[in-house]
Amino acid sequence: MDKTWMKISNRKDKAYELEVKNFLKFAYSQKVENQKIPCPCTQCNNFCNQTKTVVEDHLLTQGIHKSYTRWIHHGEQFRHQNCGDSTKHGDGEEDSDTEDLNDMLHDIGTAQWGDNWAGREESTDDSLNANHSDTNNFLKLLEDAKKELYPGNHFYSKLSFVVTLLHLKTMSGWTIKSFNALLEIFSHALPPEATVPKSFADAKKLIRDLGFKSEKIHACVNDCVLFRKENENFDTCPNLNCKEPRYKMAGSRVPRKVLRYFPLKPRLQRLYTHKEIASDMRWHKEKCVHDDNIMRHPADSEAWKHFDRLHPDFAVDPRNVRLGLATDGFNPFGTMISAYSIWPIYLVPYNLPPWKCMRDPFFFLSMLIPGPKSPGNEIDVYMEPLIDELNEMWLGVETYDAYSGKKFDLRAALLWTINDFPAYAMLSGWSTKRYQACPICMVETTCVHLPHRKKLCYTGHRRFLPIDHSWRREKKPFDGNVDFRNPVAPLSGNEILDQVQNMEVNFGKTKAQSNAKKRKRSESGLNWTKKSCFFELPYWADLLLRHNLDLMHVSKMSQRLSLPQLWILKTKPKTTGCVVKI
């Protein structure tokens, strides 16, 4: 199948237009005409399903992704080759999937143990000797990549067969029960010499050295501390007001609460073991077209540029990673009555182009904070491992770059957080309740108590309008006053740090501590509840924009509050006095 047309740069070329039509004819050869298919254009990159007309339009305007040389999403079959003899089979196309798998394994090995890692037996490298067990496991993985599924099968190796099955399981939503049943059928249908795993657990065990390991860190049931570092060997909480046992039963080793943490460093290093992704990680500096009036990417923002000006040693290498953090609680049991809240923490690398950096494969789950209740102010306790690793990544870790074929010191920085308003309070340390709820206006927050509704109403938004705006002179539609005040200037990170520098907070949800928190007010009269753990990062106070509110929650709340009022104005129902009084 001729694919040379994919390299044609002029998308107005008649030959290119003809080949696009031939591609769509091939893609729809076994599909219904109006069915949606993955769009392989440079923007969608097979992540978005589109109609035939839209796919054709994207290919003619955006172009096809040049790395998509095997059309597996559009009807082309997998074509595996035996790694030991790549000339016996094949049809002159690009390297086989098996060879791609071997290349990936070789890049991972080089990234971990250097260029000569394959010759471990003859090597005296201390790094290899220190990781003797890991190296042996990885070499075994390479052997599985070269071993035929059964004698005479040149299409699948033992490893590629398992990887393909697990990929299909994920894409098709198979249950573990159905996956095990399929493996049992394979064990009977294939020759006895076939090396087919017996169960899903065996298949996962085979590829575990390809994946990333997670850490299970025990936590106090009242969120006082994590049992790590100096608390690692304690069997009870070191908090004098708590003293809750670490384990469920005396003598057992089953923890009452567990934080699942997924280390950041190996995941960022893995990005650079793939040549295409390693190249894309430079996109924000080498390929991004900057325009002062248009923001296409976070690299166009003033916060990004401000960080670059303050830290030129970090900005000089485009491979250094800029991260954003997002979190929100959810009920893992869906709409069931059970009240349970679990909090995932996500990290997103912004070096990638916009059509990639917001895709699922590049959303890193950093940790899972267990329930059943929200961590609240104690979220800082659970953030300790991530803060420690971010400090380590700020100094730099040696990393192999598959694109350049050389090693470099990889650094990473957290630029901001993205969350809803309640989570804003948890992460920033500024309480978004009571009379000073606004984290921008702070002591200048304009607030009115509604006696009949027993709620607070926040006014004073007109001060952020242009100085000559007509609403500033209006009285009756608002609170009966004109408003010509200037907008509030947000405090800088260093000014905030001065306010919270001497705050001492004892974390935990014990009854005694909860009562103390209710009675105690901030000595400064401000709404600060703690010094945020992010200030442990050496650059956090210098950031221009530390916390963001996500648009989804803001627009959702606006609609929820305004639409019912518009409906009341339209229908004018007969209501009791207590409903309309404020």
ZIRABEL-V395154 format. One record per backbone hydrogen bond with DSSP energy under -0.5 kcal/mol. CO is the residue of the C=O (numbers start at 1). NH is the residue of the N-H. If there is no record, write none. Layout:
{{CO NH} {CO NH}}
This chain:
{{3 6} {4 7} {5 8} {9 11} {10 13} {13 17} {14 18} {15 19} {16 20} {17 21} {18 22} {19 23} {20 24} {21 25} {22 26} {23 27} {24 28} {26 29} {28 31} {32 35} {37 50} {38 40} {39 46} {40 65} {41 45} {44 47} {48 39} {50 37} {51 55} {52 56} {53 57} {54 58} {55 59} {56 60} {57 61} {58 62} {58 63} {63 42} {65 68} {67 69} {69 71} {70 72} {71 74} {71 76} {72 75} {79 97} {82 85} {85 88} {96 100} {97 101} {98 102} {99 103} {100 104} {101 105} {102 106} {103 107} {104 108} {105 109} {106 110} {107 111} {108 112} {109 113} {110 114} {114 117} {116 119} {117 120} {118 120} {119 122} {119 123} {120 123} {125 129} {126 130} {127 131} {129 132} {131 135} {132 136} {133 137} {134 138} {135 139} {136 140} {137 141} {138 142} {139 143} {140 144} {141 145} {142 146} {143 147} {144 158} {144 159} {147 158} {149 195} {150 153} {152 154} {156 149} {157 161} {158 162} {159 163} {160 164} {161 165} {162 166} {163 167} {164 168} {165 169} {166 170} {167 171} {168 172} {169 173} {169 174} {175 179} {176 180} {177 181} {178 182} {179 183} {180 184} {181 185} {182 186} {183 187} {184 188} {185 189} {186 190} {191 194} {194 196} {199 203} {200 204} {201 205} {202 206} {203 207} {205 208} {207 210} {207 211} {213 263} {215 217} {215 261} {216 218} {217 259} {218 227} {220 223} {222 509} {225 220} {226 228} {228 231} {229 232} {231 234} {235 246} {239 242} {239 243} {244 237} {246 256} {249 252} {253 255} {254 248} {257 219} {258 260} {259 217} {259 261} {260 368} {261 215} {261 263} {264 267} {264 268} {265 269} {266 270} {267 271} {268 272} {269 272} {270 273} {271 274} {272 402} {273 275} {274 278} {275 279} {276 280} {277 281} {279 282} {280 283} {282 285} {282 286} {283 287} {283 288} {288 290} {291 294} {294 291} {294 296} {297 300} {298 301} {301 305} {302 306} {303 307} {304 308} {305 309} {306 310} {307 311} {311 314} {311 315} {312 316} {314 317} {316 318} {317 320} {321 413} {322 350} {323 415} {323 416} {324 348} {325 418} {326 346} {328 344} {330 332} {330 342} {331 334} {333 336} {338 340} {342 330} {342 344} {343 369} {344 328} {344 346} {345 366} {345 367} {346 326} {347 364} {348 324} {351 284} {353 356} {353 357} {354 358} {356 359} {359 362} {360 363} {362 349} {362 364} {363 365} {364 347} {364 366} {366 262} {367 345} {367 369} {368 260} {368 370} {369 343} {372 341} {375 378} {376 379} {377 380} {378 381} {378 382} {379 383} {381 384} {383 387} {384 388} {385 389} {386 390} {387 391} {388 392} {389 393} {390 394} {391 395} {392 396} {393 412} {397 410} {399 408} {400 402} {401 405} {401 406} {406 401} {408 399} {408 410} {410 397} {411 321} {413 323} {413 415} {416 325} {417 548} {418 327} {419 550} {420 424} {421 425} {422 426} {423 427} {424 428} {425 429} {428 532} {429 431} {429 529} {429 530} {433 436} {434 437} {438 442} {441 444} {442 445} {445 447} {446 459} {448 457} {449 451} {450 454} {450 455} {455 450} {457 448} {457 459} {459 446} {460 463} {461 464} {462 465} {466 469} {469 472} {470 473} {471 474} {472 483} {475 478} {475 480} {488 490} {492 496} {493 497} {494 498} {495 499} {496 500} {497 501} {500 503} {505 507} {510 514} {511 515} {512 516} {513 517} {514 518} {515 519} {516 520} {522 525} {527 431} {530 532} {532 535} {533 536} {534 537} {537 540} {539 542} {539 543} {540 543} {541 493} {541 494} {546 417} {548 419} {550 554} {551 555} {552 556} {553 557} {554 558} {555 559} {556 560} {557 561} {558 562} {559 563} {561 565} {562 566} {563 567} {564 568} {565 569} {566 570} {567 571} {568 572} {573 575} {576 579} {576 580} {577 581}}
